[in-house]
Amino acid sequence: MTDLRRMTREFLMGEGHTPSLASYLQSISEVLQSITPRTRTDERRIEVARANLKEVKRHARRLEERVSVLEEQIQVLEESKE
């Protein structure tokens, strides 16, 4: 099931929980895109914020991949105990 379908179902069924990290990052990205810089300094600050957000997304993706690998390892260990 796609993330969007899952999130929609959770919302409609009241199964929702706190927003995911990806949701927070998407929200920040949308806010940065909606800001209209009034000065060159503002423009540079927004560009730096976008670059930082891109790095945070990259690190978050790596962490999620690592968590997934570790969860799989735990599952294998638990299955071998049984």
mmCIF file of the N, C-alpha and C atoms, coordinates in Angstrom:
data_MODEL
# 
_entry.id   MODEL 
# 
loop_
_atom_site.group_PDB 
_atom_site.id 
_atom_site.type_symbol 
_atom_site.label_atom_id 
_atom_site.label_alt_id 
_atom_site.label_comp_id 
_atom_site.label_asym_id 
_atom_site.label_entity_id 
_atom_site.label_seq_id 
_atom_site.pdbx_PDB_ins_code 
_atom_site.Cartn_x 
_atom_site.Cartn_y 
_atom_site.Cartn_z 
_atom_site.occupancy 
_atom_site.B_iso_or_equiv 
_atom_site.pdbx_formal_charge 
_atom_site.auth_seq_id 
_atom_site.auth_comp_id 
_atom_site.auth_asym_id 
_atom_site.auth_atom_id 
_atom_site.pdbx_PDB_model_num 
ATOM 1   N N  . MET A 1 1  ? 0.859   -1.171  0.000  1.00 0.00 ? 1  MET A N  1 
ATOM 2   C CA . MET A 1 1  ? 0.000   0.000   0.000  1.00 0.00 ? 1  MET A CA 1 
ATOM 3   C C  . MET A 1 1  ? 0.906   1.236   0.000  1.00 0.00 ? 1  MET A C  1 
ATOM 4   N N  . THR A 1 2  ? 0.591   2.196   -0.808 1.00 0.00 ? 2  THR A N  1 
ATOM 5   C CA . THR A 1 2  ? 1.415   3.397   -0.871 1.00 0.00 ? 2  THR A CA 1 
ATOM 6   C C  . THR A 1 2  ? 1.284   4.194   0.416  1.00 0.00 ? 2  THR A C  1 
ATOM 7   N N  . ASP A 1 3  ? 2.281   5.022   0.677  1.00 0.00 ? 3  ASP A N  1 
ATOM 8   C CA . ASP A 1 3  ? 2.262   5.843   1.888  1.00 0.00 ? 3  ASP A CA 1 
ATOM 9   C C  . ASP A 1 3  ? 1.051   6.756   1.911  1.00 0.00 ? 3  ASP A C  1 
ATOM 10  N N  . LEU A 1 4  ? 0.715   7.338   0.767  1.00 0.00 ? 4  LEU A N  1 
ATOM 11  C CA . LEU A 1 4  ? -0.417  8.263   0.715  1.00 0.00 ? 4  LEU A CA 1 
ATOM 12  C C  . LEU A 1 4  ? -1.712  7.540   1.046  1.00 0.00 ? 4  LEU A C  1 
ATOM 13  N N  . ARG A 1 5  ? -1.911  6.355   0.470  1.00 0.00 ? 5  ARG A N  1 
ATOM 14  C CA . ARG A 1 5  ? -3.128  5.590   0.761  1.00 0.00 ? 5  ARG A CA 1 
ATOM 15  C C  . ARG A 1 5  ? -3.182  5.203   2.227  1.00 0.00 ? 5  ARG A C  1 
ATOM 16  N N  . ARG A 1 6  ? -2.031  4.791   2.778  1.00 0.00 ? 6  ARG A N  1 
ATOM 17  C CA . ARG A 1 6  ? -1.969  4.401   4.180  1.00 0.00 ? 6  ARG A CA 1 
ATOM 18  C C  . ARG A 1 6  ? -2.277  5.582   5.079  1.00 0.00 ? 6  ARG A C  1 
ATOM 19  N N  . MET A 1 7  ? -1.674  6.734   4.793  1.00 0.00 ? 7  MET A N  1 
ATOM 20  C CA . MET A 1 7  ? -1.906  7.923   5.608  1.00 0.00 ? 7  MET A CA 1 
ATOM 21  C C  . MET A 1 7  ? -3.363  8.366   5.515  1.00 0.00 ? 7  MET A C  1 
ATOM 22  N N  . THR A 1 8  ? -3.938  8.289   4.316  1.00 0.00 ? 8  THR A N  1 
ATOM 23  C CA . THR A 1 8  ? -5.338  8.671   4.140  1.00 0.00 ? 8  THR A CA 1 
ATOM 24  C C  . THR A 1 8  ? -6.243  7.741   4.937  1.00 0.00 ? 8  THR A C  1 
ATOM 25  N N  . ARG A 1 9  ? -5.994  6.437   4.852  1.00 0.00 ? 9  ARG A N  1 
ATOM 26  C CA . ARG A 1 9  ? -6.799  5.464   5.590  1.00 0.00 ? 9  ARG A CA 1 
ATOM 27  C C  . ARG A 1 9  ? -6.676  5.701   7.088  1.00 0.00 ? 9  ARG A C  1 
ATOM 28  N N  . GLU A 1 10 ? -5.442  5.918   7.560  1.00 0.00 ? 10 GLU A N  1 
ATOM 29  C CA . GLU A 1 10 ? -5.241  6.162   8.986  1.00 0.00 ? 10 GLU A CA 1 
ATOM 30  C C  . GLU A 1 10 ? -5.976  7.411   9.443  1.00 0.00 ? 10 GLU A C  1 
ATOM 31  N N  . PHE A 1 11 ? -5.940  8.446   8.620  1.00 0.00 ? 11 PHE A N  1 
ATOM 32  C CA . PHE A 1 11 ? -6.626  9.686   8.962  1.00 0.00 ? 11 PHE A CA 1 
ATOM 33  C C  . PHE A 1 11 ? -8.138  9.475   9.022  1.00 0.00 ? 11 PHE A C  1 
ATOM 34  N N  . LEU A 1 12 ? -8.686  8.848   7.989  1.00 0.00 ? 12 LEU A N  1 
ATOM 35  C CA . LEU A 1 12 ? -10.129 8.649   7.922  1.00 0.00 ? 12 LEU A CA 1 
ATOM 36  C C  . LEU A 1 12 ? -10.633 7.698   8.995  1.00 0.00 ? 12 LEU A C  1 
ATOM 37  N N  . MET A 1 13 ? -9.836  6.720   9.333  1.00 0.00 ? 13 MET A N  1 
ATOM 38  C CA . MET A 1 13 ? -10.246 5.728   10.320 1.00 0.00 ? 13 MET A CA 1 
ATOM 39  C C  . MET A 1 13 ? -9.863  6.144   11.746 1.00 0.00 ? 13 MET A C  1 
ATOM 40  N N  . GLY A 1 14 ? -9.228  7.294   11.871 1.00 0.00 ? 14 GLY A N  1 
ATOM 41  C CA . GLY A 1 14 ? -8.824  7.745   13.198 1.00 0.00 ? 14 GLY A CA 1 
ATOM 42  C C  . GLY A 1 14 ? -7.666  6.950   13.760 1.00 0.00 ? 14 GLY A C  1 
ATOM 43  N N  . GLU A 1 15 ? -6.914  6.294   12.879 1.00 0.00 ? 15 GLU A N  1 
ATOM 44  C CA . GLU A 1 15 ? -5.796  5.466   13.316 1.00 0.00 ? 15 GLU A CA 1 
ATOM 45  C C  . GLU A 1 15 ? -4.495  6.253   13.329 1.00 0.00 ? 15 GLU A C  1 
ATOM 46  N N  . GLY A 1 16 ? -4.596  7.501   13.026 1.00 0.00 ? 16 GLY A N  1 
ATOM 47  C CA . GLY A 1 16 ? -3.393  8.308   12.883 1.00 0.00 ? 16 GLY A CA 1 
ATOM 48  C C  . GLY A 1 16 ? -2.564  8.388   14.151 1.00 0.00 ? 16 GLY A C  1 
ATOM 49  N N  . HIS A 1 17 ? -1.339  8.697   13.955 1.00 0.00 ? 17 HIS A N  1 
ATOM 50  C CA . HIS A 1 17 ? -0.409  8.893   15.054 1.00 0.00 ? 17 HIS A CA 1 
ATOM 51  C C  . HIS A 1 17 ? 0.359   10.163  14.760 1.00 0.00 ? 17 HIS A C  1 
ATOM 52  N N  . THR A 1 18 ? 1.405   10.394  15.502 1.00 0.00 ? 18 THR A N  1 
ATOM 53  C CA . THR A 1 18 ? 2.165   11.605  15.243 1.00 0.00 ? 18 THR A CA 1 
ATOM 54  C C  . THR A 1 18 ? 2.714   11.559  13.821 1.00 0.00 ? 18 THR A C  1 
ATOM 55  N N  . PRO A 1 19 ? 2.841   12.717  13.194 1.00 0.00 ? 19 PRO A N  1 
ATOM 56  C CA . PRO A 1 19 ? 3.356   12.743  11.820 1.00 0.00 ? 19 PRO A CA 1 
ATOM 57  C C  . PRO A 1 19 ? 4.752   12.131  11.736 1.00 0.00 ? 19 PRO A C  1 
ATOM 58  N N  . SER A 1 20 ? 5.040   11.559  10.603 1.00 0.00 ? 20 SER A N  1 
ATOM 59  C CA . SER A 1 20 ? 6.349   10.943  10.398 1.00 0.00 ? 20 SER A CA 1 
ATOM 60  C C  . SER A 1 20 ? 7.393   12.022  10.128 1.00 0.00 ? 20 SER A C  1 
ATOM 61  N N  . LEU A 1 21 ? 8.627   11.611  10.186 1.00 0.00 ? 21 LEU A N  1 
ATOM 62  C CA . LEU A 1 21 ? 9.727   12.513  9.884  1.00 0.00 ? 21 LEU A CA 1 
ATOM 63  C C  . LEU A 1 21 ? 9.589   13.049  8.460  1.00 0.00 ? 21 LEU A C  1 
ATOM 64  N N  . ALA A 1 22 ? 9.196   12.182  7.534  1.00 0.00 ? 22 ALA A N  1 
ATOM 65  C CA . ALA A 1 22 ? 9.018   12.595  6.140  1.00 0.00 ? 22 ALA A CA 1 
ATOM 66  C C  . ALA A 1 22 ? 7.945   13.676  6.023  1.00 0.00 ? 22 ALA A C  1 
ATOM 67  N N  . SER A 1 23 ? 6.891   13.565  6.829  1.00 0.00 ? 23 SER A N  1 
ATOM 68  C CA . SER A 1 23 ? 5.829   14.573  6.807  1.00 0.00 ? 23 SER A CA 1 
ATOM 69  C C  . SER A 1 23 ? 6.348   15.928  7.274  1.00 0.00 ? 23 SER A C  1 
ATOM 70  N N  . TYR A 1 24 ? 7.122   15.903  8.344  1.00 0.00 ? 24 TYR A N  1 
ATOM 71  C CA . TYR A 1 24 ? 7.704   17.154  8.842  1.00 0.00 ? 24 TYR A CA 1 
ATOM 72  C C  . TYR A 1 24 ? 8.635   17.783  7.802  1.00 0.00 ? 24 TYR A C  1 
ATOM 73  N N  . LEU A 1 25 ? 9.468   16.958  7.182  1.00 0.00 ? 25 LEU A N  1 
ATOM 74  C CA . LEU A 1 25 ? 10.402  17.465  6.182  1.00 0.00 ? 25 LEU A CA 1 
ATOM 75  C C  . LEU A 1 25 ? 9.658   18.029  4.974  1.00 0.00 ? 25 LEU A C  1 
ATOM 76  N N  . GLN A 1 26 ? 8.599   17.350  4.557  1.00 0.00 ? 26 GLN A N  1 
ATOM 77  C CA . GLN A 1 26 ? 7.800   17.841  3.435  1.00 0.00 ? 26 GLN A CA 1 
ATOM 78  C C  . GLN A 1 26 ? 7.170   19.182  3.777  1.00 0.00 ? 26 GLN A C  1 
ATOM 79  N N  . SER A 1 27 ? 6.676   19.311  4.989  1.00 0.00 ? 27 SER A N  1 
ATOM 80  C CA . SER A 1 27 ? 6.063   20.555  5.432  1.00 0.00 ? 27 SER A CA 1 
ATOM 81  C C  . SER A 1 27 ? 7.070   21.702  5.409  1.00 0.00 ? 27 SER A C  1 
ATOM 82  N N  . ILE A 1 28 ? 8.257   21.440  5.910  1.00 0.00 ? 28 ILE A N  1 
ATOM 83  C CA . ILE A 1 28 ? 9.306   22.466  5.908  1.00 0.00 ? 28 ILE A CA 1 
ATOM 84  C C  . ILE A 1 28 ? 9.657   22.851  4.478  1.00 0.00 ? 28 ILE A C  1 
ATOM 85  N N  . SER A 1 29 ? 9.756   21.864  3.607  1.00 0.00 ? 29 SER A N  1 
ATOM 86  C CA . SER A 1 29 ? 10.063  22.127  2.203  1.00 0.00 ? 29 SER A CA 1 
ATOM 87  C C  . SER A 1 29 ? 9.008   23.017  1.562  1.00 0.00 ? 29 SER A C  1 
ATOM 88  N N  . GLU A 1 30 ? 7.748   22.718  1.840  1.00 0.00 ? 30 GLU A N  1 
ATOM 89  C CA . GLU A 1 30 ? 6.663   23.519  1.270  1.00 0.00 ? 30 GLU A CA 1 
ATOM 90  C C  . GLU A 1 30 ? 6.698   24.956  1.798  1.00 0.00 ? 30 GLU A C  1 
ATOM 91  N N  . VAL A 1 31 ? 7.005   25.121  3.063  1.00 0.00 ? 31 VAL A N  1 
ATOM 92  C CA . VAL A 1 31 ? 7.099   26.470  3.633  1.00 0.00 ? 31 VAL A CA 1 
ATOM 93  C C  . VAL A 1 31 ? 8.241   27.241  2.960  1.00 0.00 ? 31 VAL A C  1 
ATOM 94  N N  . LEU A 1 32 ? 9.379   26.593  2.794  1.00 0.00 ? 32 LEU A N  1 
ATOM 95  C CA . LEU A 1 32 ? 10.511  27.269  2.147  1.00 0.00 ? 32 LEU A CA 1 
ATOM 96  C C  . LEU A 1 32 ? 10.169  27.675  0.715  1.00 0.00 ? 32 LEU A C  1 
ATOM 97  N N  . GLN A 1 33 ? 9.419   26.822  0.016  1.00 0.00 ? 33 GLN A N  1 
ATOM 98  C CA . GLN A 1 33 ? 9.047   27.146  -1.356 1.00 0.00 ? 33 GLN A CA 1 
ATOM 99  C C  . GLN A 1 33 ? 8.058   28.301  -1.419 1.00 0.00 ? 33 GLN A C  1 
ATOM 100 N N  . SER A 1 34 ? 7.256   28.456  -0.384 1.00 0.00 ? 34 SER A N  1 
ATOM 101 C CA . SER A 1 34 ? 6.224   29.491  -0.406 1.00 0.00 ? 34 SER A CA 1 
ATOM 102 C C  . SER A 1 34 ? 6.748   30.871  0.008  1.00 0.00 ? 34 SER A C  1 
ATOM 103 N N  . ILE A 1 35 ? 7.929   30.904  0.594  1.00 0.00 ? 35 ILE A N  1 
ATOM 104 C CA . ILE A 1 35 ? 8.484   32.181  1.038  1.00 0.00 ? 35 ILE A CA 1 
ATOM 105 C C  . ILE A 1 35 ? 9.002   32.966  -0.160 1.00 0.00 ? 35 ILE A C  1 
ATOM 106 N N  . THR A 1 36 ? 8.644   34.239  -0.206 1.00 0.00 ? 36 THR A N  1 
ATOM 107 C CA . THR A 1 36 ? 9.157   35.129  -1.242 1.00 0.00 ? 36 THR A CA 1 
ATOM 108 C C  . THR A 1 36 ? 10.213  36.031  -0.607 1.00 0.00 ? 36 THR A C  1 
ATOM 109 N N  . PRO A 1 37 ? 11.464  35.840  -0.992 1.00 0.00 ? 37 PRO A N  1 
ATOM 110 C CA . PRO A 1 37 ? 12.518  36.658  -0.396 1.00 0.00 ? 37 PRO A CA 1 
ATOM 111 C C  . PRO A 1 37 ? 12.395  38.117  -0.836 1.00 0.00 ? 37 PRO A C  1 
ATOM 112 N N  . ARG A 1 38 ? 12.629  39.012  0.111  1.00 0.00 ? 38 ARG A N  1 
ATOM 113 C CA . ARG A 1 38 ? 12.538  40.446  -0.185 1.00 0.00 ? 38 ARG A CA 1 
ATOM 114 C C  . ARG A 1 38 ? 13.909  41.063  -0.443 1.00 0.00 ? 38 ARG A C  1 
ATOM 115 N N  . THR A 1 39 ? 14.950  40.403  0.025  1.00 0.00 ? 39 THR A N  1 
ATOM 116 C CA . THR A 1 39 ? 16.306  40.917  -0.182 1.00 0.00 ? 39 THR A CA 1 
ATOM 117 C C  . THR A 1 39 ? 17.204  39.776  -0.655 1.00 0.00 ? 39 THR A C  1 
ATOM 118 N N  . ARG A 1 40 ? 18.384  40.140  -1.106 1.00 0.00 ? 40 ARG A N  1 
ATOM 119 C CA . ARG A 1 40 ? 19.367  39.128  -1.516 1.00 0.00 ? 40 ARG A CA 1 
ATOM 120 C C  . ARG A 1 40 ? 19.782  38.285  -0.312 1.00 0.00 ? 40 ARG A C  1 
ATOM 121 N N  . THR A 1 41 ? 19.854  38.916  0.851  1.00 0.00 ? 41 THR A N  1 
ATOM 122 C CA . THR A 1 41 ? 20.209  38.190  2.067  1.00 0.00 ? 41 THR A CA 1 
ATOM 123 C C  . THR A 1 41 ? 19.156  37.133  2.376  1.00 0.00 ? 41 THR A C  1 
ATOM 124 N N  . ASP A 1 42 ? 17.883  37.517  2.280  1.00 0.00 ? 42 ASP A N  1 
ATOM 125 C CA . ASP A 1 42 ? 16.803  36.553  2.495  1.00 0.00 ? 42 ASP A CA 1 
ATOM 126 C C  . ASP A 1 42 ? 16.893  35.415  1.488  1.00 0.00 ? 42 ASP A C  1 
ATOM 127 N N  . GLU A 1 43 ? 17.181  35.754  0.249  1.00 0.00 ? 43 GLU A N  1 
ATOM 128 C CA . GLU A 1 43 ? 17.297  34.748  -0.807 1.00 0.00 ? 43 GLU A CA 1 
ATOM 129 C C  . GLU A 1 43 ? 18.399  33.745  -0.476 1.00 0.00 ? 43 GLU A C  1 
ATOM 130 N N  . ARG A 1 44 ? 19.556  34.255  -0.022 1.00 0.00 ? 44 ARG A N  1 
ATOM 131 C CA . ARG A 1 44 ? 20.665  33.374  0.340  1.00 0.00 ? 44 ARG A CA 1 
ATOM 132 C C  . ARG A 1 44 ? 20.318  32.508  1.547  1.00 0.00 ? 44 ARG A C  1 
ATOM 133 N N  . ARG A 1 45 ? 19.645  33.084  2.517  1.00 0.00 ? 45 ARG A N  1 
ATOM 134 C CA . ARG A 1 45 ? 19.249  32.313  3.701  1.00 0.00 ? 45 ARG A CA 1 
ATOM 135 C C  . ARG A 1 45 ? 18.304  31.172  3.323  1.00 0.00 ? 45 ARG A C  1 
ATOM 136 N N  . ILE A 1 46 ? 17.384  31.449  2.438  1.00 0.00 ? 46 ILE A N  1 
ATOM 137 C CA . ILE A 1 46 ? 16.448  30.415  1.997  1.00 0.00 ? 46 ILE A CA 1 
ATOM 138 C C  . ILE A 1 46 ? 17.194  29.319  1.242  1.00 0.00 ? 46 ILE A C  1 
ATOM 139 N N  . GLU A 1 47 ? 18.143  29.700  0.403  1.00 0.00 ? 47 GLU A N  1 
ATOM 140 C CA . GLU A 1 47 ? 18.934  28.712  -0.326 1.00 0.00 ? 47 GLU A CA 1 
ATOM 141 C C  . GLU A 1 47 ? 19.742  27.839  0.627  1.00 0.00 ? 47 GLU A C  1 
ATOM 142 N N  . VAL A 1 48 ? 20.316  28.446  1.665  1.00 0.00 ? 48 VAL A N  1 
ATOM 143 C CA . VAL A 1 48 ? 21.070  27.678  2.660  1.00 0.00 ? 48 VAL A CA 1 
ATOM 144 C C  . VAL A 1 48 ? 20.121  26.726  3.394  1.00 0.00 ? 48 VAL A C  1 
ATOM 145 N N  . ALA A 1 49 ? 18.939  27.214  3.746  1.00 0.00 ? 49 ALA A N  1 
ATOM 146 C CA . ALA A 1 49 ? 17.957  26.366  4.421  1.00 0.00 ? 49 ALA A CA 1 
ATOM 147 C C  . ALA A 1 49 ? 17.549  25.192  3.531  1.00 0.00 ? 49 ALA A C  1 
ATOM 148 N N  . ARG A 1 50 ? 17.364  25.442  2.242  1.00 0.00 ? 50 ARG A N  1 
ATOM 149 C CA . ARG A 1 50 ? 17.017  24.360  1.307  1.00 0.00 ? 50 ARG A CA 1 
ATOM 150 C C  . ARG A 1 50 ? 18.142  23.331  1.210  1.00 0.00 ? 50 ARG A C  1 
ATOM 151 N N  . ALA A 1 51 ? 19.380  23.818  1.161  1.00 0.00 ? 51 ALA A N  1 
ATOM 152 C CA . ALA A 1 51 ? 20.523  22.904  1.091  1.00 0.00 ? 51 ALA A CA 1 
ATOM 153 C C  . ALA A 1 51 ? 20.614  22.080  2.382  1.00 0.00 ? 51 ALA A C  1 
ATOM 154 N N  . ASN A 1 52 ? 20.396  22.731  3.524  1.00 0.00 ? 52 ASN A N  1 
ATOM 155 C CA . ASN A 1 52 ? 20.420  22.005  4.797  1.00 0.00 ? 52 ASN A CA 1 
ATOM 156 C C  . ASN A 1 52 ? 19.298  20.968  4.852  1.00 0.00 ? 52 ASN A C  1 
ATOM 157 N N  . LEU A 1 53 ? 18.133  21.333  4.362  1.00 0.00 ? 53 LEU A N  1 
ATOM 158 C CA . LEU A 1 53 ? 17.000  20.405  4.346  1.00 0.00 ? 53 LEU A CA 1 
ATOM 159 C C  . LEU A 1 53 ? 17.317  19.192  3.471  1.00 0.00 ? 53 LEU A C  1 
ATOM 160 N N  . LYS A 1 54 ? 17.973  19.434  2.353  1.00 0.00 ? 54 LYS A N  1 
ATOM 161 C CA . LYS A 1 54 ? 18.360  18.332  1.465  1.00 0.00 ? 54 LYS A CA 1 
ATOM 162 C C  . LYS A 1 54 ? 19.306  17.366  2.189  1.00 0.00 ? 54 LYS A C  1 
ATOM 163 N N  . GLU A 1 55 ? 20.251  17.909  2.958  1.00 0.00 ? 55 GLU A N  1 
ATOM 164 C CA . GLU A 1 55 ? 21.168  17.069  3.726  1.00 0.00 ? 55 GLU A CA 1 
ATOM 165 C C  . GLU A 1 55 ? 20.427  16.299  4.819  1.00 0.00 ? 55 GLU A C  1 
ATOM 166 N N  . VAL A 1 56 ? 19.488  16.957  5.480  1.00 0.00 ? 56 VAL A N  1 
ATOM 167 C CA . VAL A 1 56 ? 18.706  16.290  6.523  1.00 0.00 ? 56 VAL A CA 1 
ATOM 168 C C  . VAL A 1 56 ? 17.909  15.144  5.911  1.00 0.00 ? 56 VAL A C  1 
ATOM 169 N N  . LYS A 1 57 ? 17.317  15.373  4.745  1.00 0.00 ? 57 LYS A N  1 
ATOM 170 C CA . LYS A 1 57 ? 16.562  14.313  4.065  1.00 0.00 ? 57 LYS A CA 1 
ATOM 171 C C  . LYS A 1 57 ? 17.468  13.134  3.747  1.00 0.00 ? 57 LYS A C  1 
ATOM 172 N N  . ARG A 1 58 ? 18.666  13.411  3.279  1.00 0.00 ? 58 ARG A N  1 
ATOM 173 C CA . ARG A 1 58 ? 19.619  12.354  2.937  1.00 0.00 ? 58 ARG A CA 1 
ATOM 174 C C  . ARG A 1 58 ? 19.969  11.535  4.182  1.00 0.00 ? 58 ARG A C  1 
ATOM 175 N N  . HIS A 1 59 ? 20.269  12.237  5.283  1.00 0.00 ? 59 HIS A N  1 
ATOM 176 C CA . HIS A 1 59 ? 20.617  11.538  6.518  1.00 0.00 ? 59 HIS A CA 1 
ATOM 177 C C  . HIS A 1 59 ? 19.423  10.749  7.054  1.00 0.00 ? 59 HIS A C  1 
ATOM 178 N N  . ALA A 1 60 ? 18.237  11.307  6.974  1.00 0.00 ? 60 ALA A N  1 
ATOM 179 C CA . ALA A 1 60 ? 17.034  10.623  7.447  1.00 0.00 ? 60 ALA A CA 1 
ATOM 180 C C  . ALA A 1 60 ? 16.808  9.349   6.647  1.00 0.00 ? 60 ALA A C  1 
ATOM 181 N N  . ARG A 1 61 ? 17.004  9.433   5.340  1.00 0.00 ? 61 ARG A N  1 
ATOM 182 C CA . ARG A 1 61 ? 16.832  8.249   4.484  1.00 0.00 ? 61 ARG A CA 1 
ATOM 183 C C  . ARG A 1 61 ? 17.828  7.156   4.892  1.00 0.00 ? 61 ARG A C  1 
ATOM 184 N N  . ARG A 1 62 ? 19.081  7.548   5.139  1.00 0.00 ? 62 ARG A N  1 
ATOM 185 C CA . ARG A 1 62 ? 20.084  6.570   5.561  1.00 0.00 ? 62 ARG A CA 1 
ATOM 186 C C  . ARG A 1 62 ? 19.711  5.939   6.900  1.00 0.00 ? 62 ARG A C  1 
ATOM 187 N N  . LEU A 1 63 ? 19.246  6.771   7.835  1.00 0.00 ? 63 LEU A N  1 
ATOM 188 C CA . LEU A 1 63 ? 18.846  6.248   9.137  1.00 0.00 ? 63 LEU A CA 1 
ATOM 189 C C  . LEU A 1 63 ? 17.665  5.284   9.017  1.00 0.00 ? 63 LEU A C  1 
ATOM 190 N N  . GLU A 1 64 ? 16.686  5.621   8.176  1.00 0.00 ? 64 GLU A N  1 
ATOM 191 C CA . GLU A 1 64 ? 15.538  4.744   7.978  1.00 0.00 ? 64 GLU A CA 1 
ATOM 192 C C  . GLU A 1 64 ? 15.967  3.417   7.369  1.00 0.00 ? 64 GLU A C  1 
ATOM 193 N N  . GLU A 1 65 ? 16.917  3.460   6.430  1.00 0.00 ? 65 GLU A N  1 
ATOM 194 C CA . GLU A 1 65 ? 17.427  2.229   5.839  1.00 0.00 ? 65 GLU A CA 1 
ATOM 195 C C  . GLU A 1 65 ? 18.137  1.385   6.889  1.00 0.00 ? 65 GLU A C  1 
ATOM 196 N N  . ARG A 1 66 ? 18.907  2.040   7.736  1.00 0.00 ? 66 ARG A N  1 
ATOM 197 C CA . ARG A 1 66 ? 19.640  1.330   8.798  1.00 0.00 ? 66 ARG A CA 1 
ATOM 198 C C  . ARG A 1 66 ? 18.666  0.704   9.795  1.00 0.00 ? 66 ARG A C  1 
ATOM 199 N N  . VAL A 1 67 ? 17.648  1.441   10.177 1.00 0.00 ? 67 VAL A N  1 
ATOM 200 C CA . VAL A 1 67 ? 16.635  0.916   11.092 1.00 0.00 ? 67 VAL A CA 1 
ATOM 201 C C  . VAL A 1 67 ? 15.963  -0.301  10.471 1.00 0.00 ? 67 VAL A C  1 
ATOM 202 N N  . SER A 1 68 ? 15.660  -0.224  9.200  1.00 0.00 ? 68 SER A N  1 
ATOM 203 C CA . SER A 1 68 ? 15.025  -1.348  8.514  1.00 0.00 ? 68 SER A CA 1 
ATOM 204 C C  . SER A 1 68 ? 15.912  -2.587  8.554  1.00 0.00 ? 68 SER A C  1 
ATOM 205 N N  . VAL A 1 69 ? 17.191  -2.409  8.289  1.00 0.00 ? 69 VAL A N  1 
ATOM 206 C CA . VAL A 1 69 ? 18.134  -3.536  8.323  1.00 0.00 ? 69 VAL A CA 1 
ATOM 207 C C  . VAL A 1 69 ? 18.193  -4.117  9.732  1.00 0.00 ? 69 VAL A C  1 
ATOM 208 N N  . LEU A 1 70 ? 18.270  -3.258  10.729 1.00 0.00 ? 70 LEU A N  1 
ATOM 209 C CA . LEU A 1 70 ? 18.343  -3.726  12.113 1.00 0.00 ? 70 LEU A CA 1 
ATOM 210 C C  . LEU A 1 70 ? 17.059  -4.449  12.534 1.00 0.00 ? 70 LEU A C  1 
ATOM 211 N N  . GLU A 1 71 ? 15.905  -3.945  12.089 1.00 0.00 ? 71 GLU A N  1 
ATOM 212 C CA . GLU A 1 71 ? 14.643  -4.624  12.396 1.00 0.00 ? 71 GLU A CA 1 
ATOM 213 C C  . GLU A 1 71 ? 14.605  -6.006  11.773 1.00 0.00 ? 71 GLU A C  1 
ATOM 214 N N  . GLU A 1 72 ? 15.119  -6.136  10.547 1.00 0.00 ? 72 GLU A N  1 
ATOM 215 C CA . GLU A 1 72 ? 15.169  -7.438  9.894  1.00 0.00 ? 72 GLU A CA 1 
ATOM 216 C C  . GLU A 1 72 ? 16.086  -8.385  10.661 1.00 0.00 ? 72 GLU A C  1 
ATOM 217 N N  . GLN A 1 73 ? 17.216  -7.859  11.137 1.00 0.00 ? 73 GLN A N  1 
ATOM 218 C CA . GLN A 1 73 ? 18.142  -8.689  11.902 1.00 0.00 ? 73 GLN A CA 1 
ATOM 219 C C  . GLN A 1 73 ? 17.508  -9.150  13.207 1.00 0.00 ? 73 GLN A C  1 
ATOM 220 N N  . ILE A 1 74 ? 16.775  -8.267  13.862 1.00 0.00 ? 74 ILE A N  1 
ATOM 221 C CA . ILE A 1 74 ? 16.093  -8.631  15.101 1.00 0.00 ? 74 ILE A CA 1 
ATOM 222 C C  . ILE A 1 74 ? 15.065  -9.724  14.824 1.00 0.00 ? 74 ILE A C  1 
ATOM 223 N N  . GLN A 1 75 ? 14.323  -9.573  13.734 1.00 0.00 ? 75 GLN A N  1 
ATOM 224 C CA . GLN A 1 75 ? 13.301  -10.555 13.390 1.00 0.00 ? 75 GLN A CA 1 
ATOM 225 C C  . GLN A 1 75 ? 13.950  -11.926 13.160 1.00 0.00 ? 75 GLN A C  1 
ATOM 226 N N  . VAL A 1 76 ? 15.081  -11.953 12.462 1.00 0.00 ? 76 VAL A N  1 
ATOM 227 C CA . VAL A 1 76 ? 15.780  -13.218 12.206 1.00 0.00 ? 76 VAL A CA 1 
ATOM 228 C C  . VAL A 1 76 ? 16.255  -13.827 13.523 1.00 0.00 ? 76 VAL A C  1 
ATOM 229 N N  . LEU A 1 77 ? 16.780  -12.994 14.415 1.00 0.00 ? 77 LEU A N  1 
ATOM 230 C CA . LEU A 1 77 ? 17.231  -13.494 15.706 1.00 0.00 ? 77 LEU A CA 1 
ATOM 231 C C  . LEU A 1 77 ? 16.086  -14.053 16.533 1.00 0.00 ? 77 LEU A C  1 
ATOM 232 N N  . GLU A 1 78 ? 14.958  -13.361 16.516 1.00 0.00 ? 78 GLU A N  1 
ATOM 233 C CA . GLU A 1 78 ? 13.789  -13.830 17.267 1.00 0.00 ? 78 GLU A CA 1 
ATOM 234 C C  . GLU A 1 78 ? 13.257  -15.131 16.696 1.00 0.00 ? 78 GLU A C  1 
ATOM 235 N N  . GLU A 1 79 ? 13.267  -15.254 15.372 1.00 0.00 ? 79 GLU A N  1 
ATOM 236 C CA . GLU A 1 79 ? 12.804  -16.483 14.750 1.00 0.00 ? 79 GLU A CA 1 
ATOM 237 C C  . GLU A 1 79 ? 13.736  -17.650 15.065 1.00 0.00 ? 79 GLU A C  1 
ATOM 238 N N  . SER A 1 80 ? 15.014  -17.388 15.167 1.00 0.00 ? 80 SER A N  1 
ATOM 239 C CA . SER A 1 80 ? 15.968  -18.450 15.455 1.00 0.00 ? 80 SER A CA 1 
ATOM 240 C C  . SER A 1 80 ? 15.877  -18.906 16.918 1.00 0.00 ? 80 SER A C  1 
ATOM 241 N N  . LYS A 1 81 ? 15.383  -18.026 17.791 1.00 0.00 ? 81 LYS A N  1 
ATOM 242 C CA . LYS A 1 81 ? 15.185  -18.400 19.200 1.00 0.00 ? 81 LYS A CA 1 
ATOM 243 C C  . LYS A 1 81 ? 14.022  -19.368 19.363 1.00 0.00 ? 81 LYS A C  1 
ATOM 244 N N  . GLU A 1 82 ? 13.048  -19.299 18.492 1.00 0.00 ? 82 GLU A N  1 
ATOM 245 C CA . GLU A 1 82 ? 11.836  -20.129 18.616 1.00 0.00 ? 82 GLU A CA 1 
ATOM 246 C C  . GLU A 1 82 ? 12.062  -21.540 18.259 1.00 0.00 ? 82 GLU A C  1 
# 
